[in-house]
Amino acid sequence: MTIHLKVHPVSRWLLGAIVLSAASPFFSEARAGTGEPPIPRGVAMASWQDNGRGGQYLLKVVQGRALAKRKSATGTVKSDSNCDIDAQGLSHCNNTIELADGSRITVIDTHNMHRNRCLQPGERISLTGIGGAWIMGTVSGG
């Protein structure tokens, strides 16, 4: 005697959702293993490959004080270093920026330097806080 169970379509969907949610930590760990930091929520950028397009740079402050959300400042790029390319074709350049008030911050500029240039020492940059350690930098002639 063979028993055939009918599986309702909603049950299949529910089972799929449970399996996917159980597997999601493994996928996020794999993305984290690429060396690419996650793009902050609310930033209009699909990929780090686009960072620097049109003179707009998403930067992570790693030393010094980040700007508060929606606060602005201007500064001058003082250095550009550690621009080696990783396996995804991205550079994680370190830039020191001297702000108009004389304080300094060090940022990481994750970008594809073959598509969008590095920040250049001596260049003026306008900065806006996004939240946390993230700021948006704008240079003219990007």
Steps between C-alpha positions, in 0.01 A plus 500: 500500500641841396395822669512820293499824689383815328711800592311824491677781301505720811684224687763485226545876516528490879755219487704697243491811716622305803786341304608836353490677836707223657758527220520882492773531766726290278441729202567817699821346637607421143440864396693621803788278393540701179657788693232739378328690780121516467372819337309700763122500473365804316811558286412513129778271383445148370859379530844606623599487132303829463665684789664821377277539193425865432734610779284340774693282748351293781768499771535319831668695779753274676690763699375831638143609550237430234252773418154469652219407262425786255783719640738648243866597491769574246854376494815431303624154412849459648589142403405203285655164593445122521322485163578136417226328300316204656351192330179692413699774324446747783750720679454594865704821498585681822460876481580760764281808471571824685173673583450877490510512884853350495401151621587192294312185413619184327254327269485186291394557140385165355485540122607358165790729413484388135149646475512787748815678607644519849469811714804716430722678755436875489145455375213683673209280612153575641382249759156411637428261787285199417492338842738294709848494347375578147536828310441604140778698334457713188783630286457719195621364169454138615 
